[in-house]
């Protein structure tokens, strides 16, 4: 192994980097496969983002953002509570708006 390291350092470093990247992607895949099936159609809560709700309900996030009247690029990481506060509406009302948009998106599919 020492001879290989002496003559092919770049190859060894590249192989180790590929192994680390593959391990990271595999762990990410397994985590997603374990987490998301248990969180399908999760009850909406103020801590969630539009993207989380869209992923949980299996719809695109743009129609949800449009239903709330928010610019997706500007508010992509804001929580539903933050959006409700900024729009001056109650959180349950925001949930109803989102649910209506989700039902419309699912009906279109």
C-alpha positions as MATLAB code, in Angstrom:
seq = 'XXXXXXXXXXXXXXXXXXXXXXXXXXXXXXXXXXXXXXXXXXXXXXXXXXXXXXXXXXXXXXXXXXXXXXXXXXXXXXXXXXXXXXXXXXXXXXXXXXXXXXXXXXXXX';
ca = [
       0.000    0.000    0.000;
       2.913    2.347    0.720;
       4.228    1.908   -2.807;
       0.823    2.659   -4.241;
       0.545    5.838   -2.121;
       4.026    6.999   -3.145;
       3.315    6.727   -6.858;
      -0.429    7.441   -7.077;
      -1.322    9.998   -4.396;
      -3.892   11.773   -6.548;
      -5.631    8.501   -7.361;
      -5.807    7.493   -3.690;
      -7.109   10.898   -2.613;
      -9.695   10.796   -5.408;
     -10.820    7.317   -4.392;
     -11.187    8.369   -0.743;
     -13.141   11.475   -1.765;
     -15.436    9.346   -3.946;
     -16.019    6.944   -1.038;
     -16.878    9.813    1.329;
     -19.269   11.385   -1.198;
     -20.929    8.037   -1.910;
     -21.353    7.399    1.821;
     -22.927   10.826    2.332;
     -25.360   10.321   -0.561;
     -26.267    6.837    0.644;
     -26.995    8.092    4.162;
     -29.083   10.931    2.723;
     -31.051    8.484    0.576;
     -31.714    6.132    3.474;
     -32.766    9.012    5.736;
     -35.228   10.225    3.096;
     -36.616    6.746    2.563;
     -37.207    6.347    6.295;
     -38.482    9.881    7.068;
     -40.875   10.862    4.277;
     -43.234    7.859    4.170;
     -44.104    8.553    7.818;
     -44.688   12.257    7.121;
     -47.011   12.125    4.110;
     -49.949   14.519    4.446;
     -48.600   15.715    7.776;
     -50.834   18.001    9.797;
     -49.806   21.562    9.006;
     -47.989   23.501   11.686;
     -46.503   26.974   11.975;
     -42.888   25.764   11.864;
     -43.263   24.262    8.383;
     -42.169   26.023    5.203;
     -44.086   26.066    1.924;
     -41.534   23.633    0.504;
     -42.015   21.189    3.380;
     -45.801   21.261    2.985;
     -45.482   20.784   -0.778;
     -43.161   17.803   -0.312;
     -45.335   16.251    2.383;
     -48.500   16.566    0.288;
     -46.823   15.602   -2.988;
     -47.539   18.820   -4.899;
     -45.440   21.578   -6.443;
     -44.586   24.512   -4.172;
     -45.249   27.275   -6.714;
     -49.063   26.858   -6.682;
     -49.025   26.935   -2.891;
     -46.976   30.131   -2.886;
     -49.312   31.624   -5.492;
     -52.347   30.743   -3.355;
     -50.792   32.608   -0.440;
     -49.733   35.496   -2.657;
     -46.065   35.237   -1.705;
     -42.998   35.506   -3.917;
     -41.339   32.100   -3.701;
     -37.782   33.337   -4.250;
     -38.065   36.016   -1.575;
     -39.788   33.915    1.090;
     -38.590   30.408    0.341;
     -37.289   29.709    3.863;
     -39.928   31.506    5.899;
     -42.167   29.442    8.130;
     -45.931   29.403    7.689;
     -46.234   31.346   10.964;
     -43.919   34.058    9.622;
     -45.910   34.265    6.398;
     -49.211   34.469    8.309;
     -47.812   37.238   10.515;
     -46.472   39.158    7.512;
     -49.771   38.827    5.629;
     -51.800   39.688    8.724;
     -53.940   36.549    8.667;
     -54.583   33.891   11.280;
     -52.584   30.684   10.996;
     -55.703   28.451   10.725;
     -56.893   30.619    7.812;
     -53.529   30.167    6.114;
     -53.822   26.407    6.598;
     -57.272   26.469    4.952;
     -55.902   28.408    1.971;
     -53.072   25.916    1.598;
     -55.407   22.928    1.899;
     -57.665   24.373   -0.806;
     -54.655   24.851   -3.090;
     -53.438   21.316   -2.347;
     -56.865   19.856   -3.122;
     -56.975   21.811   -6.410;
     -53.498   20.581   -7.392;
     -54.388   16.992   -6.602;
     -57.619   17.283   -8.579;
     -55.643   18.494  -11.615;
     -53.455   15.370  -11.481;
];
